[in-house]
């Protein structure tokens, strides 16, 4: 794990090479809840280029929500506050630890798959077990 300071208890940066969902694969493509592959790609890219670095600088979800409102992006999928929620908030990636030290995905397969496609090597997650 990378030790990072997002200011969110229970979140750790996890190397995606140690994460597997082979036993519970994505079925039927990457769309969920009205989101499409482009939305997931935008979210992963925005996480890596905007939310992660600004979050590491101490910004909160409220800072991102204010930014979205100022830019007229306060509704819909493509909001930085929504990306914050997807990676650090209530909808964060959830993993369970295997006995060999690797991780099963409880929630977040789509985000992990898209991040891998983009070459992102670590994502924050809540680890159970």
N, C-alpha and C positions, 0 to 999 in steps of 0.2 A: 504494500500500500504506500501511496505517497501521503505524507502528512501535510495537510493543507489547512488553511484557516478561513473557512467560509463563514464561521460564526454560527453554524447550524449543528446542534448536538446530534450525534448518532450517524453522521454522514462521513464516509471515508472515500478517497479516490482509489478506485480499483483498476488494476491492469486488465484490459479486456481479453488478453491472452489466457487469463485464468478463469474466464467465464464461459460456460457451455449451456446451451439449451438443446443439445442433440436429442435428449430423451423427451423433450417437449417442444418440438419445432414450431415455427410460424407456419400457419396454414392459411392459404387463400390470399397471399400478398401482404402488403404492408399498410393497408388502410385500416383505420379504427376510428369510430366515433365521428365519421365525416372527414377525418384527416386523410390526406393522400401522401404518396411517397415524397412529393415536393414539399409538403408541410413538415414532414419528419426531417428531411434533408435541411430545410431552412432552420428548424429548431436546433439540430445538431451543430450546424455551422455557426449559428448565433450563440449557442452555448460556448463554443470554443473561442470565438473571436470577440464576443462582447460580454456575455454574462460572466463567464469564468474570470477573465482578468479584472473586470470591474467589481465582481463579488469578492475577489481576493483583496481588493483595495478597500473593503469594508462597506460596500453599498448593500442595501437591504432590498427586500421585495418591494417595499413602498417606494424606494428610489426608482426602481424599474417601472413601477406603475405610473409614477409621475412623469417619467421620460416618455412612456407610451402615450399618455394623455396630451403632453406637449406636442407630440408628433402626429396626433390624430389617429393613433393606433390603439385605442382603448377597448376595442371589441374585436372578436375573431381569433383565429389561431395564431396569427403572426404578431405576437406581442412579446416583448422581452420579459414582462412579469409572468406570462404564461410559461416561457422557457425556464425562468427561475423555479416556478412550481414543478415543472417536469423533472428537474434535476436536483433541486434542493428542498422543495416543499412537500406538500401532502401527497403528490403524485410521483415522488422520486422513485428511482429504480430500486427494486428490492431483490436481494440475493440471499441464498442460504449456503452456509459453508459445508462442504463435503469433508469427509474424513481425510482425504488426501491433500487438503488445502485449497482445492479449486472451488468454484461456486456454481450452483444451479440458479437459474433465473426464476424468481417468483413472479416478478412483474417488471416489464421494461424491455422485452425482446426486440420490439421494433426500433427503439432508440439505440440499442446496442448494435443491431445489425446495420443500421444506417451509419452509425459512427464508425464502425469497422470499415465500411465501404469508403468512407471519407478519409481513412487513415488516422483517425483519432485513437489514441492508445489507452487512455484512462478516462473513466467517467465516475462521478460521485454516485454512491449507492448506500442504502441502509442494509446492513448485514445482520441476518438472524441466524442464531444457532452457532 
